[in-house]
Amino acid sequence: MKTAAALKAELATAENEVRSALAAKVDGKEDGPALEPLEAKVQSIKASLEARQKLDAMEKAAPAEVVGDGKTEER
């Protein structure tokens, strides 16, 4: 799974693609990309980012684990 930072960067790129497509539509350019696939991509990335953030929060909240030699280790 990608890191939260990577997903945020990917989301920013996808949102810029949507803005560019909207600008093309406003300018009357018919050859611009279709909005639906771009919007679906943004929603997919947002869902992945939310899942990654939840996973990160759960890992952070998990107690330290005792390893075989009796020392504690962060997860």
N, C-alpha and C positions, 0 to 999 in steps of 0.2 A: 504494500500500500504506500502511496506517495505521502510525503511529509505535508504538514499543514502549510508550510511556507510555499512549497511547490504548487499545491492546490490553489493557494491565494494568487500566485502569479498566473497560473493557468486561467483562473476565473477572471482576472483583470484583462487578460488578452481576449478571452471570449466576449466579455462585456464590450470591449472596444470594437470587436467585429460586429456586434449587434448595432452599436452606435453608427458605425460606418455604413452598414446596410440601411439603417433608417435614414441617414443623411442622403444616401443614393436615391431612396424612394422619394424623399421630400424634393430633391433636385429634379425629379422626373426621369431619372435614369432607369430604364427598364431592365438593363443588364446586370443590376446589382444582385447579390445573393439573396436567396429566399430567407425570410426571417424565422420561419418555424423551426428549421433544423438548428439555427444558431441559438434560438431561445431554448430549445430542448437541451443543447449542449451546456448552456449556462446553468440550467436547472440540475442537470446531472452532476456538474462540477460542484454546485452548491451542496447537493446531497452528500457527495463524497467528502467534502470539506467538513460538513456537520458530523458525519460519522467519524472522521479522523479526530476531530476535536473532542468528541465524546470518549473515544478510545484513549486519547492522550490524558483526559481528565481521570478516567478509571485507572489507568496505569499509575498516574501520579498519586492517587488516593490509596492505592494498594500498599499494604504494609511491607516493610523490608522482609526479604526472604532469607531464612537461615540455610546456608549451603553446607555441604558435607563436612567441612573442617570446623564448623561451629561459628564461623564468622557470618555477620549479616551482610547482605548484598542488596543494593537497590535494584528494583526491577526495571 
